Amino acid sequence: MDVIKVATEIEKKIHLLEYGRSDLEGKAKAMADAMGQYDKTIAIAILKHKEAGKLPATLIEKIARGDCSYELVAMELAKAEYKLSIQKLLCVQAEMNGLQSINRHLETTA
């Protein structure tokens, strides 16, 4: 690899990191929204079951959680996407560090 090609690749990685940072902010917001939606939905489900008075108190929360399974899946998916985005950024950062090492080596041998 020549110095110019390495520098170009480093610049590409910098842009990927900048994009990833913005994307991560969006994923964090989506995760927080999903968590809030799940909490809200489960609270409403618990209240409905309590008001109905047909279930024993010990089962209300478990049944409400079952009623909110869609929101739970959405929340877990949002968490997974957030964690995946972090891992992607770490991979890009590792690639950039490797390119920077190559660049230093090329500069000292040139």
Number of C-alpha atoms within 10 A of each C-alpha: 9 11 15 10 12 18 15 12 16 21 13 14 20 15 12 16 19 13 12 17 15 11 15 19 13 13 21 17 14 19 21 15 15 21 19 14 17 21 16 13 19 22 15 14 20 20 15 13 18 15 10 9 11 9 12 10 12 8 11 19 18 11 15 19 18 14 15 19 14 12 21 20 13 18 22 15 15 21 19 14 17 21 14 14 19 16 12 15 19 13 13 18 17 13 15 20 14 13 20 16 13 16 20 13 12 14 11 7 7 8
